[in-house]
Every structure is written in C-alpha cells, then in structure tokens.
Amino acid sequence: MKLYLEFILLLLCVLNYNNLKSQNNFDTKVFTSNQNYKPLNDYSKSSNGLFSSDIIINGLPNRIDKTFGLEKVQLAIQHSRISDIKVVLESPDGLEVWVSNRHGRDGANYSETIFCNSGFRGKISDGIPPFVGEYLPDGILSNFNNGQNPNGIWKLKVYDLSEGVTGIFGSVVLYFSNKPAIDIVSKCSLENPKGCKCNNINHKKHKNCKLLPDLTLIKEITEKEIHEIPYSETKGYGELRFGVSTFNKGIGPLEVKGNNIWLCNFDTVQKGAICHNGTYPRQQVFQTIYILTKNGFKKEIKTAGFNAYDARPGHEHFHSDDYVNYELLVPSSLEKSQWKVACKGTKASFCIWDLSYCRDDLINCKDINNKLYLVNDLPNYGFKGFKDCLPEVQGLSVGGVDYYGEGFEGQSILLPKGLKNGLYYLKIEIDPQNLFLESDETNNTIIVPITLNKQKD
Ligand SMILES: [Zn+2]
C-alpha cells in the first residue's frame, strides 16, 4: 500500500513538473494572415486607402503578459514608393499599435521585415528599404502583452496614403513565445503614489510637490530626418520635409483633458458634427497637474487650448492645437535673434501620446543640448501612460516619446517660387503659445541648418 501511494505521489510530481515545464517553455507559436498576395487599396479622396487582413488566433493560453506573449511581427509588402504606407496592428481587445508609418522615402518594399522590441538594426524610421532584418517598430509592441486574451481576430491594417502608386500586400506573421515584448513598469502610478519621487528625493520628506512635465525636442531626429523636395512647376512650390520628436523629461506627465463641449466658432454642436465651413468642431482642453502630498495625489487644472479631429491621410485622430511651430530662418545678421523669417511659420497640431519611450539600450532621449536621459535620470519614469489619440485625454508620460516623421502629412514647410538656394535654419518650437505649464520653459526650441539647392531662384 505504502509503495502504491509513493508511486501515485511520484506520478503526480512528474505530471506536475511536465505541466510546469510546458507552461514555462511554451513553444513559439506562429500565425499568418488570411488575405495574402492581394492588391492594396490606393488612396483616393473617397477612401482612406485602407486594406485590412485578419490573423485568426486560437489555441494560445488565454492571457498574454510579460511571461508569454507577442514577440515579433514579420511583414511583407510590395510597393514601389514605400513611404506611402502606414501599417497598424490591432489586437482582439481593439488596441492599436503603429508598426511602421511612412518611412523609406522613395524606396520600395518591406521584405519580410521583422519588428520586435530589440530590433537589431535599430528603429524602422532609420532603416533603408526594403528593410531586411529586425527593426524596432514605431509604436510599443509590449502594449499588446497587457493581460488580454490573444485568441480571436487580430487585424493588420495597411493604409496606402498617397495616390498614384499601387502595391501588393504579401503577408504578415505573428510570433507568440515566452520571450514576449516587454517594457519597464512604472513604480510611480496613481495607485502607488509612494513610488513617486519629488525630483530625486523620496516624496515623504516634502509636503506638496508639483509633478510638472518638461517638454523638449530631440535634435538628432530632425538632423537625420530633413530633406529638400525640388521646386515643382506643376505645384508652384518646393518643400522642406522633416521629422520632429519630443519627449517629456520632467517629473510628471503632460496630461490634457477635453471638456466635451464642441464648438464651431462660438456655437455649441454635437460631438462628431462638421461645422458649416467644413472644419471639425473644437473642444477646450485642460491640463491636469498632479501634486504629490503626504496623503497621495491632489490635482490642479488649468486651461490649455483646444483639440479637434484631424482627417488628413494617416492621422484620422484627435490633435491638440499649436503643439509645435515651424519656421525657416535666413541668417541675415550675426545676431541669431535677429534672423529674418524666410518662410512663414506653420503651426502644427499633434496627437500627444506615448508613441514610444526613452530606453537605455536605444540612447534615444537627448534634449536640445544633446544631454542624454536614461531611465534612472527620469524620476517617475513611465508615469502615467497614454496609449492613443482620443479626444477625452491625451498626454506624454515621464520619459514618453512623441514622434511625427518626415513622411507624415503636415511635416513640411512649403518653399515658394523665388526662394533663393543657400543656407537656411529650420526653427522648431514646442508649445509656442505656452499653453502647458512645464518645469522649464527655456528648452523648447531647436535650430537645424539646411542648405537648399533644388529651388527655383
Ligand atoms: Zn496625427
């Protein structure tokens, strides 16, 4: 009898061990799209150029998180002007992550490009078509590994955002494994104010501490992503295209909330209406400032401009007005402050969100003076998370990075006929109207030199 019991116990142990083993070493599971080798939909005024392919997933554990989840995405698209293309992945719970948005200038194709959290070849925005190898996507893949059930329909959305060139969707493959995309979880949160710091000091020693954001610009991105489009007789102008990336190096988030009162001029309208002049209604937004006290958070609210729907190709989400301002300056005297504006400034509105994060392995967050910020230099890193471009709330976490690439609609200054070739300076200012309260207002401008030689003078 004793022997028999021992045998049962041993059997149970073995069964249990095997069970644990299979949980810890779940084989990589691979799923591919349904609609492969199909023509994409070229952009037209009546369509937004969307092609969607389903990836049906079943048989996975009912939870994806930091132990098992989405590891990588493999993508093949044929398109001879690949910068027309924006690729978004949507999970069964409706969460969207930008895989790649309008990169590669005049190059062609994604050739079985792999997107993962540790992209060996760096960011997709720095890649060269046909993007062979492993890259970091534009957005945060680990957002998917949020505890959701992965079984269901995933959607790969390919937008062809410029008219005239058609392409072919090849395929997409999703890899799930026990090496999922993960990112650092913030110690500081609304639920855990004790994990938040006032500067580098534990907050208990200070009574009330305003966790203010500090927006700044990453000059390296604009220096890398700036290029001149020649003067065009048919259009009547040339163009200077450029990317802009901002990050929050403060100790608190930038958070803006809408009041859900939608205005066409001064008339209140229904949400989703269109104004008589064809524009979209605006709502006032308010900045929330978090104040750390002995007993948790207090909030302070201040007005912070407006937001509105932006329907331009590739955006189709809500933008906060006057986020950045662009000007082309001519070095007309020795004194920088007296340089004349060669081309009128364009006010650009942005969706303010954490498209990505500052990461130590990427050394991606340098302020206007090229000072590098690593995770440990950013107290309250990750507080408080903004994953989409909704009108109700937008913002930039501590260490959150927002980025509008050179291929995005609106990321340009038009160069009028008669503008002389030569040396100019692109001035980019974040929060030009001073709508947002920040801990430092003096680090909001970069100036990048550019020599124009393709214009008609
Ligand atoms: Zn946008």
Residues whose N, C-alpha, C, O or C-beta is under 5 A from the ligand:
A	BS01	ZN	H315 C351
